[in-house]
Structures are given as C-alpha cells and as structure tokens.
Amino acid sequence: MATASSSYGDWQYEIYFRGIAGERPSHPTSWEELERRAAEALDPEPRGYVWGGAGTGDTMRANLEAFRRWRIVPRMLRDVSERDLSTSVLNTEMPAPVLLAPIGVQTIVHPEGELATARAAAEIGLPFVASTASANSMEDVARAAGEAPRWYQLYWPKDDEITASLVRRAQRAGYQAIVVTLDTMLLAWRPADLGHGYLPFLEGTGIAQFVTDPAFRARLERPPEDDLESAVGHWAAVINRILTWEDLESLRSLTSLPILLKGILHPDDARLALERGVDGVIVSNHGGRQVDGAIAALDALPAIADAVGGDMVVLFDSGIRSGADVLKALALGADAVLLGRPYLWGLALDGQSGVENVLRMLLAELDLTLALSGYRTPRELGRESVQRVA
C-alpha cells in the first residue's frame, strides 16, 4: 500500500525503466484509451448502463466542459522537491484527497464487482464508499477492504426498520461515515437503459444489502434464496423514500457516525444542511445521470464552498477525468473528490488490477501536476491557483 509520503509521480519512472527492457504497460496510460478499451470489453447492456446519462446527456457533457473552462495558473521557482498529498476528512485519514465514489451493481462489468474495487482501494490506501445498490453485501465488502478506510452510502428506504438495520450494520462493519444520496428518489429517463429494457436490479443484481438484511427478510413470506422474484418486488416497493429536511433528525438518532449529503448543487441547500447539523456535503449531479440540463457540478462548487466551506466538509464528484481535474476541484474549494466512472473502466478491463492502475494513474497525475504548478500539498491550493476562461 502506498504511504502518505510517497511521490506518486515516481511511478512513471518505473514504467520508463521497464520500457528499456522492452516491457510495455499492460494497462492503458491515457484516459481516452482506458475509456475506449473498457467500452469495447462490455456487452451493450452494461455499457449503456455505465456510460449512459439522463435524457440527451446534456448534463454529462456539461460536467466535462466545466473543467475545460478552468485553467491552472502554474507558479515558478518554488521548492516542490517533496510533496505530501495526505489529508484527513471527518477523522478518516487518507494518503490523498481522493475517495472512490459509490457505484452500484459493479458485477455487471466484472464478476467480482465491489469486492475487487474494495481490495484495489485498500491496496492504494484510498477510502471506498460502498453503495446500497451493491451486488455484494456491506459485510463482504468490508472484509475485502480489510483495515482500509471505508464509508457507506445510503439510499434511504421507505421502511424505517430496514433503514435502521442498514445503518447499524454499516457501523458494526467498520464504516466510518454515512453518505445519504439525495438526488435519486426516482430514476431519471435514461434512454440507453430504456433502449435495452435493462435494469439489473429487476434481475436481482444490486440488491445484496437488502436480501442479506434481517429487517428486510422479515418482511418476506419466503427467503430470497427460494423466491427471488418476490424479494425483488418487495425491494422495488421499499427502495428510495422521498426525503425532506425533517427526516435528517431520525438518521442522527440511529448513528454517531458523520453524516454527509450527496447531491447538493445550491448554496442554500448547503446552508440548510449546516443548520441541521450535517457534517458534510458532496457537490454532485450524479454524474449527469439524473437531471438532464442541470448545472455542471463544478460550476456549483465555488458558491457552495464560499457558503459553508469554513464550517463543514465540502466534497465533490461528477466529471473527474484526470489528476488535473482533481487539482481544479480542490482549488475551487473541495476538501476532497470522489472518483466515479473511470475506476469502473479499470474494473471492466482487469478487475482489481485494473482499478489499481486507474488509481495510480490519477494519483501520479495529481502529484506531478501539483508539483509542476508550484505546490507541495493540496492545502496550498486556492482560488488564485486557477483562472476561468471563456
């Protein structure tokens, strides 16, 4: 596992030295090639699910375009010979300000799914945020992660007893924070999935947290092992409660873990979260998968950081595609970022090893970009580190 004091960028020299001996990298070293090869490796249905977005895909494109509007302004003649990317977010120590975003149904791209991802994150030392929509139970994911840091993402069920059971299981399994996703109480219109008539949950994939949960199983006439169809039907009936701000108090009564709200795009919602005693927000539009035409997540970040950044944790996801993107998000006010689709590309190509490669690429780029821009640590970044262009 990499240490906080590692110079992640040195990984490139390992690749170059192997090249002298005629050895070429077994995995892609460019994000474009990684994405292309991952797409080629998947069948149309999972490919559509991973790459698809809401409606016309306008918000997905906006997320990527927003990063291009911000340019890094390098500073010169600074001693950047030693860098330290390490940070701590809500008492979770991490070697770099990067977490693996919660993504469900990962077995549709690789048989080991979340287990391979959790092992890869643990090998690098980055926190993995396990999804309620996992194809593996949170306990199995925790065992795969070992002693590595991990958070649990909650899709809040309509059944209070199931909600309480999920949260308490997460705490017992060693998860260090609860991330409540706010923007998926309904599925958006997703043409790629609709065109294939493909929703893996209805086949029983991605409901492992429920079929392994005692409160959920108590609601069934027959165990899921004997009647999966009925279990899927009950899952569909209880998943994703329509939440209001008043619901947050009940969640706080269930756990002492830090609570973060994922899907915040307006500074007033961030202020309301702060007033309700929430520990952090994640600026996110679900990678463009929910509201077609929504504001790019990066465009929402500065105002939210200005509104609450001094009083609560502000994280970011949606559109991260490189180490330079990470630097820009940190400069605009994020305490850390969550990487989403790109690690799934690595998973699709080569399971755990593929995810590890993606994470090493990202950290190497972040380390090198940070140094070449004149900074030794992400804590030195600020709004002056970037400039918005037309």
ABEGO torsion letter per residue (X at the ends): XBBAABBAAAAAAAAAAAAAAGBBBABBABAAAAAAAAAAABBAAAAAAAABBBEAGAAAAAAAAAAAABBBBBBBGBBAABBBABBBBGGBBBABBBBBBBBBGAAAABAAEAAAAAAAAAAAGBBBBBBAABABBAAAAAAAAEABBBBBBBBBBABAAAAAAAAAAAAAAGBABBBBBAAAABBBBBAAAAAAGBBAAAAGBGAAAAAABAAAAAABABBAAABAAAAAAAAAAABGBBBBAAAAAAAAAABABBBBBBGBABAAAAAAAAAAGBABBBBBAGGGAABBGBBBAAAAAAAAAAAAAAABBBBBBGGBABAAAAAAAAAAGBABBBBBAAAAAAAAAAEAAAAAAAAAAAAAAAAAAAAAAGBABAAABBAAABBBBX
